Amino acid sequence: MKSFTKLYCLFLLLIFSFMNGVAQHTYTLAGTILDKQKKEGVSFAHVYLNGTSFGTQADDKGNFTLKNVLAGNYQFLISMVGFQALSVPISVMQDIKNLHFDMLENITDLVEIKVQGQRDRVWERQIRQFENEFLGRDIDRDLVKILNREAIDFEFDPSTKTLKASSKEPLLIENKELGYLYHGFLVGFEKAPRQLNFKSSGYFEALNPISNKEKAKWEKNRKYAFQGSIRHFLLALMNQSLTDEGFYVTYYKENRLSNPPPFKMEEVLFTTNKPNIFAIDLKGIINVEFDSPRQFSKLKPMAKTILVESNGTLLDPYSIEVFGKMSESRMGNELPLDYVYELKK
């Protein structure tokens, strides 16, 4: 079976936690971003909690404010063309209004003299291939589109048949299926004949619905996109409600003579000494069937102990390798990490 390894910002560089609940406290983060050499504000830098809907741009003096942030632990990122990106962990348990960050100019960007390649038929074929893999093949291209696709450059290695993509500016992905505008920095993209790897970091900006009908449609589509996902599965496992949520799990049978043990939640799920962190100890590859819509996946443990946040995200994205339907999810149907799905009780 063909395996696609996905690394999202989305899901990808580091995974964060935040507390689930109906009545949650929210906080404000505020501060200033300065050019370390010039001691001037870095105008319009992107400031965001990676993979969430908490993001903004600094003003012309480098000042920024993030409001209504849920309590929890995040990866705080600052990105700006011409500067080295900053990434720091941050714990939000109260208002923090005195943040200060110094950014260094990216010398590589400053000295690079690049002639923009002509957007010819070769580029058109490459951008279509990129969009298929990055956004997904099963999406409506009229509703999910990259608004600044001309910012993407490609390199193709004919000896390995590997396509690489890069962009110096954040990609703007308008998703009118789910109601988001994603601001994403393409950290890496590499497509080989039998493997796909990509990384991005960014944040989701909620679009304003034009009617209650469109709002209801987005809510329905978000729920549909979440159902059957690996995050849905992990949440159901930690909630011990796999059957109620529509999951059926068995250990993978290597051959006709093998006799794998039955899958029992109490034998694989454990609490840890860290709050809101669970440990999963799989005894082998598992088959995961989801009933509505019916789909099949395989999950292969790549670590002895798999650590999961209480919001259903992996601390280490490399700790599980995903095959089948779950591996087909792309940015076109990705949701922010602060999306809340109500599990069945």
Secondary structure by P-SEA (a helix, b strand, c coil): cbbbbbbbccccccccccccccccccbbbbbbbbccccccccccccccccccccccccccccccccccccccccbbbbbbccccbbbbbbbccccccbbbbbbbccccccccccccccccaaaaaaaaaaaaaaaccccccccccccccccccccccccccbbbbbbcbbbbbbbcccbbbbbccccccccccccccbbbbbbbbbbbbccaaaaaaaaaaaaaaacccaaaaaaaaaaccccccbbbbbccccccccccccccccccccccccccbbbbbbccbbbbbbccccccbbbbbcccbbbbccccccccccccccccccccccccccccccccccccc
